Amino acid sequence: MRKALRWLLALVVLIGTVSTAGVATAAQPEATGDIKDRLLSIPGMSLIEEKPYPGYRFFVLNYTQPVDHRNPSKGTFQQRITVLHKDVSRPTVFYTGGYSVSTNPGRREPTQIVDGNQVSMEYRFFTPSRPEPADWSKLDIWQAASDQHRIFKALKPLYTKNWISTGGSKGGMTATYYERFYPRDMDGVVAYVAPNDVVNKEDSAYDRFFATVGTEECRARLNGVQREALVRRAPLEKKYAAYAAENGYTFDTIGSLDRAYEAVVLDYVWGFWQYSTLKDCDSIPADAKNATDDEIWTSVDTISGFSFYTDQGLAPYTPYYYQAGTQLGAPTIQFPHIEKQYIRYGYQPPRNFVPRDIPMTFQPWAMRDVDTWVKHNARQMLFVYGENDPWGAEPFRLGHGARDSHVFTAPGMNHGANVAGLVPDQKAFATARILQWAGVASATVQENPSAAKPLARFDAKLDKRDVEREPALRP
C-alpha cells in the first residue's frame, strides 16, 4: 500500500513537472516577441499610436477599465496610459500626475535614476479617460488606486523586475493612496510635493507659512499688489469684462465675474510661491500703490491667470475640484494685509468650481485614514517637499511604525522640488534608496550610499524638470 502511494505521488509530481515545462516552453516565444505585440496581447489593451524616441519605444495606449471596481459588470471606460519602454530586464516606474497624461515621451526623475521603463496613467474622469455617462460617485481615491492596481497586474508579467510608483503634487498624493490600498504591489514609492490635508477645516499651517516664506521685502511686494488689485476692483473688473467678452468666456459655474475676479486675485501670492523662486521677486512691482492699472493687471494675470475661473478654464479640472470637495480637502487662508471691506468671498470652496448638477458630499475620514496608515505602515516610501512651496505646509509625516521611509525638504525650491534639489548628503542617500528599492543598486552603492548617482544620463528633452505651471490654486 505504501509502495502504491509512493508511486502515485511520484506520478503526480512527474505529471506536474511535465505540465509546468510545457507551459514554460509555450511561453518562451511570447517572452522574446516584439514588445508592441506583447502589450497588445493583454486583454483590453489597444494602441492609439507609437512615437519614436532614441533608445526607447514609446506607446500611447487605451486600457479597458471597469467604471466601478466593486461591480465590474456595471460598465467600462477607456483609460489612457503610456509606456516608455527601455528593456524588460530593467525596473519599471509607475507614474501619475493625478490629472491628464502627456502623450509625448517624458522621463520622470526616478526613471532616470534607475534607467528603467516608465508606465504613465491618466487619472480617471480626466478627458478622454471619462466614462459616458459619468457617474461621479465612482471618482474616489480607492477607485483610482484600483485602476493602478489593475494596470500593474496586467503589465507585471511583461515587466517582471522591481516596480516603483511616483508622482508629483496630486500625483504624489495618488502614489501614496495607491500604496495605502495596495501595499504589496510596489517595491518603493517616491512622492513629490504631496499635500496632506488631514483636517480640512484646520488650515493655520498655511497662514504660518505665508507669514515667514521668502524675505520680508518679497512678501511686502506680493501683498501690496494683491491688496491693490482689490482696492482697484471697479476699473480692473471693467478690463476683465472686456477681456472675457473678447475671448467668449462665461462665469456660470462660479456664479459671476465678480466672484471669479476675487478668486484670481486671492490666488496671486500662493501662485507666486508655488511656481516661482525668491529671485523672481524682482519681477513684482515694488510700489504697488503707484503702479498703473495695467501693471497690476499684468502681474496678477501672469501669476494667477484671469482665464482660469471662467467656465472654459474650470471645465478640464472638474474632476480635481470634485475630489477636493469630497475627499482631498482644500486650504483656506487668511489675508491679514487686506482690510475686510475689500474681501467679499474669501477662499471659495471647491463646491463653487464644480457644476451644480454634480452632487458632492465631503468625507472627512478619507484623509485621516491615509495619514494614519502612512504614519504606522509606510514601507520604503520617500516624500520630497520644497521649502518655499505652499502645498508643503501640510506634509505627510512618519510615525514609529514606518520602516525605511523618509521625508526630505529641498531648500529654496518650489512645487517642482525633487531629489536633485536636496542637500548633497540627502540627495545621495535618497538616490541610493531608490536604486536599492528598484533592485539596481551596485555593490559600491550598497556599501557607500554617498556614491549613488542616476544610472541614465540627463536628457534635456526627456528629463524636463520644470514644474508644470497650472493657473489657480491647485496641487
LINLIN-V938730 format. One record per run of one state. SS is the DSSP state (hx for helix, st for strand, lp for the rest). FROM is the first residue (numbers start at 1). LEN is the number of residues. Records with the same first field share a line. If there is no record, write none. Layout:
SS->FROM-LEN ; FROM-LEN
This chain:
lp->1-1 ; 32-3 ; 41-4 ; 54-2 ; 67-5 ; 75-1 ; 86-6 ; 96-13 ; 115-2 ; 122-14 ; 139-2 ; 157-6 ; 169-1 ; 182-6 ; 193-11 ; 213-3 ; 232-1 ; 248-9 ; 267-1 ; 276-2 ; 284-4 ; 291-2 ; 304-7 ; 329-11 ; 343-7 ; 354-11 ; 378-1 ; 380-1 ; 387-3 ; 394-9 ; 404-2 ; 411-8 ; 422-2 ; 439-4 ; 448-1 ; 452-24
hx->2-30 ; 35-6 ; 72-3 ; 109-6 ; 136-3 ; 141-16 ; 170-12 ; 204-9 ; 216-16 ; 233-15 ; 257-10 ; 268-8 ; 278-6 ; 288-3 ; 293-11 ; 311-18 ; 340-3 ; 350-4 ; 365-13 ; 390-4 ; 419-3 ; 424-15 ; 443-5 ; 449-3
st->45-9 ; 56-11 ; 76-10 ; 92-4 ; 117-5 ; 163-6 ; 188-5 ; 379-1 ; 381-6 ; 403-1 ; 406-5
